[in-house]
Amino acid sequence: MDLTIVTNNNVIDLWDQIIISATGKAERSVIQQIEKEQEHLITCPKQLGASSWFVIECYKLPNNVYAVRFEEGHIFNYLIIIHNVLENKFYKLVESGTETE
């Protein structure tokens, strides 16, 4: 899947195509790190008053990119993030429900 065509506005519609190109599910340690870093990754506000978003799906894509589906109650948020290995930090590329810059 060519991720350059994925935007904040179409990530949900393209989700199934995105995860088909995954090399597998992310390791638990990666998921835990993503959950810890969610404060700077997620722009969408929590709508149901939960203390945090929870990762319910996380797939490893080529080039240290991850497709992550978060949940807060019955509200979902889809992100495409990249892992900077040198910094050991994640950066958001795309987030559903936010305006495309």
C-alpha positions as CSV (number, residue, x, y, z in Angstrom):
1,M,0.0,0.0,0.0
2,D,1.3,3.4,-0.9
3,L,1.0,5.3,2.3
4,T,1.5,8.7,0.6
5,I,-2.1,8.6,-0.4
6,V,-3.4,8.1,3.1
7,T,-4.6,11.3,4.8
8,N,-6.5,12.2,8.0
9,N,-9.7,12.2,5.9
10,N,-9.3,8.7,4.3
11,V,-7.4,6.6,6.8
12,I,-10.6,4.9,8.1
13,D,-11.7,4.1,4.5
14,L,-8.3,2.7,3.6
15,W,-7.7,0.8,6.9
16,D,-8.3,-2.7,5.5
17,Q,-5.9,-2.0,2.6
18,I,-3.3,-0.6,5.0
19,I,-3.2,-3.6,7.3
20,I,-3.0,-6.0,4.4
21,S,0.4,-4.6,3.7
22,A,1.5,-5.2,7.3
23,T,4.4,-7.5,8.1
24,G,2.6,-8.6,11.2
25,K,1.2,-7.5,14.5
26,A,3.4,-5.2,16.7
27,E,5.2,-6.6,19.7
28,R,3.6,-6.0,23.1
29,S,6.6,-3.8,24.1
30,V,5.9,-1.6,21.1
31,I,2.2,-1.3,22.0
32,Q,3.1,-0.4,25.6
33,Q,5.5,2.4,24.4
34,I,2.8,3.7,22.0
35,E,0.3,3.8,24.8
36,K,2.8,5.7,27.0
37,E,3.5,8.2,24.3
38,Q,-0.1,8.9,23.3
39,E,-0.2,12.3,24.9
40,H,2.0,13.7,22.0
41,L,0.6,11.4,19.3
42,I,-3.2,11.9,19.6
43,T,-4.8,15.2,18.8
44,C,-8.4,14.1,19.0
45,P,-9.8,14.8,22.5
46,K,-11.2,11.9,24.5
47,Q,-15.0,12.2,24.3
48,L,-16.2,9.8,27.0
49,G,-14.1,10.9,29.9
50,A,-11.7,8.0,29.9
51,S,-8.2,8.6,31.3
52,S,-6.5,7.4,28.1
53,W,-7.0,5.8,24.7
54,F,-6.3,2.0,24.5
55,V,-4.5,0.3,21.6
56,I,-6.8,-2.4,20.2
57,E,-5.0,-3.1,17.0
58,C,-1.4,-2.4,16.1
59,Y,0.3,-3.5,12.9
60,K,3.9,-3.2,11.8
61,L,4.3,-1.8,8.3
62,P,7.5,-1.5,6.3
63,N,10.1,1.2,7.2
64,N,9.3,1.4,10.9
65,V,5.7,2.6,10.3
66,Y,2.8,1.3,12.4
67,A,-0.9,1.4,11.8
68,V,-2.7,1.8,15.2
69,R,-6.3,1.7,16.1
70,F,-7.1,3.2,19.5
71,E,-10.4,3.0,21.4
72,E,-12.1,5.1,24.1
73,G,-15.3,3.4,24.9
74,H,-17.0,2.9,21.6
75,I,-15.1,5.7,19.9
76,F,-12.2,4.7,17.6
77,N,-9.2,6.7,16.4
78,Y,-6.9,5.5,13.6
79,L,-3.3,6.6,13.4
80,I,-0.3,5.9,11.2
81,I,2.9,6.6,13.1
82,I,6.6,6.2,12.4
83,H,9.2,5.0,14.9
84,N,12.4,7.0,15.0
85,V,14.8,4.3,16.0
86,L,17.6,6.6,16.9
87,E,15.5,8.6,19.3
88,N,13.3,5.6,20.2
89,K,10.3,7.8,19.8
90,F,7.1,7.7,17.7
91,Y,5.8,10.5,15.5
92,K,2.3,10.8,14.0
93,L,1.9,10.9,10.3
94,V,-1.9,10.6,10.0
95,E,-4.8,10.7,12.5
96,S,-8.5,10.1,11.8
97,G,-10.8,12.8,12.8
98,T,-8.3,15.7,12.6
99,E,-8.0,18.3,9.9
100,T,-5.4,17.6,7.2
101,E,-2.8,20.3,7.1
